[in-house]
Each structure stands twice: as structure tokens, then as C-alpha cells.
């Protein structure tokens, strides 16, 4: 026995051992199976960006930066931005409505039904409904229909934009045609005080809004017993945001952009009230107020960013090409805020034991949702608005910048006319 233990388990017969062995060809074929995924991933990782920018002429940044090339008048740019934000919120509403209505039948769920007393009915007690004969085929069909409809709307909007908008050739090139190199321009923008303060402020505010948006449905479903109302609450938020953008445009014209930005804080007390007193009527009121704040958080940074670019232009009049650097950097920071918001939400819910697909979450998960909806956005918005206190561009300084830029343009045009006159005289 001792000798057998020292020798270890008995070896299989040679004929079986031969069957267990893998040939080099088998190992190679197995290895090749993993290559296609890496080929596709590597190609997309390294060349997707240059394809989108240079071949397909798409990546949101050129469209965002186009604001600076529509007009040299600040009021006209602000008005165009308000139109854009209104249409983008309407687009969000239309997209959610279209997609939701088309694919709703693919996600009919009879799980977690709620009765009139707001208590959950056991899945065994829920009424049974006939399922489609081939659910996978039905789901694929409705999603293909939705993709076709959304793609058609996308194409229609691009065609209207392409033929309806005329870009002016860099009206901000005042005294030089030298383009600022990207690395130098990025360094200059990151050192520009107004841009840093504006970006830092709205990075925090955007993260707060992202937390509010991404967790609102979860909160209504698991913490407030409003499972049957969350789709209507989302529509209320979007409609409120869309109709309030003209209102915010009037506010920023009347009281200034920096002052109007503090209207974002409206969502804080109502969100805290919803967390502490989960009530249906209050939920709709919170949704309405949240829409107002979301509209302000969308409109104001894009209205204030052109003022920052003008301020930079006044301090650096001998170059061009910095507009896209400002806008691309800001788009990057907004994407980063989205990632931060989603990361905080996912990490917090996973840590407290969120389980997808169940009717009743644990008390820790419910508490986490309340914190993500109430406390964290409130803190981020307050800190962001405190940073905005140090934002130096006021209505007075903005008007001074506008006058100074107009003087530079006039002087530049006068110099060009004088040079042309001299050439004519010499001839």
C-alpha cells in the first residue's frame, strides 16, 4: 500500500493514453479559432477612428465645432445652440418612443406584477399569457424593423443638415493663416483658465445628471414601487426638457449664462424629497423638475463654450484651428463623465448585491439606489456650481470681448485693403 501511494494514481493503458493526446494539428486548429476575434478587434481598435473621420466623415466633434463657423455674432450662435438642443432632446424623445413602441412586444413580461395595493404578486400567482410560437424569430424581426426606422430617421436628418447648412471658411482667422499644431493647441487650451473652470464644473454636473438618468428607472422599479409608471416618468422628463429649452434661452439672455446655470440646482431638493417620500404625484413632479435641470445642463455648456473660444481668440490672435481642439476636448470630457456615472452606479449596485431579474431587491440595494439618486448627484452639482463661481466670463466681459474681436477684424480688413491699394498703385 505504501509503495502504491508513493507511485501515485495508476497510469492508463498505453492505448488509452494515446487517445488522450492531442495532435499538433488539433492544437493549431483550436488556436486559430481565437484569431478572428482578435483580428476584428485589432482592426477596429486601431483604424475605426481614422475611418470615421477621414473616410466616412463622421465622430460628433466636427458637428459640435461647427457652431463657431456658423456666425461671428454671439447671439446668433446662442440661438442656433438653443435650436440644436431643443431638437436633440426631441430626438431623444422620438427615439425612445419609436424604439419602445416597436420592440415592446419582444419584451412582454408577466413577472413581478404589481396589484392595486402596491404589493408584489408572486410569479406563481401572476396570470399566464400565451407566448409566441417562435419568440427568438419575433424578437429579431421587431428589432430589424426598429433598426430600419431609426436608420431612416438618421439618414433624413443628415441629408437635411448637409444641404441646409453652409459653413463659413474660418471667420476667426484674423491676422494669420497659421494653424495651431494639435499638441501645442491642447496644451494652450488646458492652461486656459475659463475653459478649465467651465469643463471641471460641467464634468461634475454632467456626472450628476448621468447618475440621475441611469438610476431613475431602477429607483422607480425597486425602491419606490412605481414599476408601472417609469416609462411615463421618462417621457415626462424628456418632454419637460424639450419644452423648457426656449425658456432657458430667455433666462440666459435676461440674466446671463453664469447666473442661469444655477438653475440646475432645482433638481436637488425634489430628488431628495422623492428619496425620502416615494409618492406617485411627487415622482411626476420630480420628473418635471429634473427635465428642467437636464435642459439647462445640456444648453448652457454648449452656449458658454463659444464664449471661451472667443476669449482664447482674443488672447491668441495669431493662429487658427483651435476651435476643434476646444470642442473635441469637451466632447471627450462629457464622454468621460458618462463613463464615470455608469461606473459608479454599476460598482455600487454590484457591491451591495444587486441581482438582475428578481422582483424584490435587498435593503442594501434600495439604500444604494436612494444614495445614487439623491445624495451623490446633490453633492456633485453643489461642487460643480461652486467651481462655476470662479468662472471669469461674465456678460460684461463677454460684450467687451465681442467689441475687441470686431475691432481686430476691422483693423485686419483695413490692412488687407491698404495692401491691395498699394499693389494697385505700384502696378
GILINZI-V130400 format. One line per field, one symbol per residue. ss: DSSP state (H for helix, E for strand, L for the rest). phi: phi as a letter, one per 40 degrees, with the letter a starting at -180 (. if undefined). A space follows every 10 residues. Layout:
ss->???
phi->???
This chain:
ss->LHHHHHHLLL LLLHHHHHHH LLLHHHHHHH HHLLHHHHHH HHHHHHHHHH HHHHHLLLLL HHHHHHHHHL LLLHHHHHHH HHHHHHHHHH HHHHHHHHHH HHHHHHHLLL LLLELLLLLE LLLLLLLLLL LLLLHHHHHH HHHHHHHHHH HHHHHHHHHH HHHHLLLLLL LLLLLLLLEL LHHHHHHHHH HLHHHHHHHH HHHHHHHHHH HHHHHHHHHH HHLLLLLLLH HHHHHHHHHH HHHHHHHHHH HHHHHLHHHH HHHHHHHHHH HHHHHHLLLH HHHHHHHHHH HHHHHHHHHH HHHHHHHHHH HHHHHLLLLE LHHHHHHHHH HHHHHHHHHH HHHHHHHHHH HLLLLLLLLL LLHHHHHHHH HHHHHHHHHH HHHHHHHHLL LLLLHHHHHH HHHHHHHHHH HHHHHHHHHH HHHHHHL
phi->.ccccccgcc ccddcccccc cccdcccccc ccdccdcccc ccccccbccc ccccbcfbgf cdccccdcbc accccccccc ccdccccccc cccccccccc cccdccbcbb cgcbcccgbc ccdcccccbc cdcbcccccc cccccccccc cccccccccc cccbbbcccf ccccbabccc dccccccccc ccddcccccc cccccccccc ccccbccccc cbbbfbdcbc cccccccccc cccccdcccc ccccbgcccc cccccdcccc ccccccbcbc cccccccccc cccccccccc cccccdcccc ccdccbcbaa gccccdcccc cdcccccccc cccccccccc ccgcbcgccb cccccccccc cccbccdccc ccccccccdc cccbcccccc cccccccccc cccccccccc ccccccc
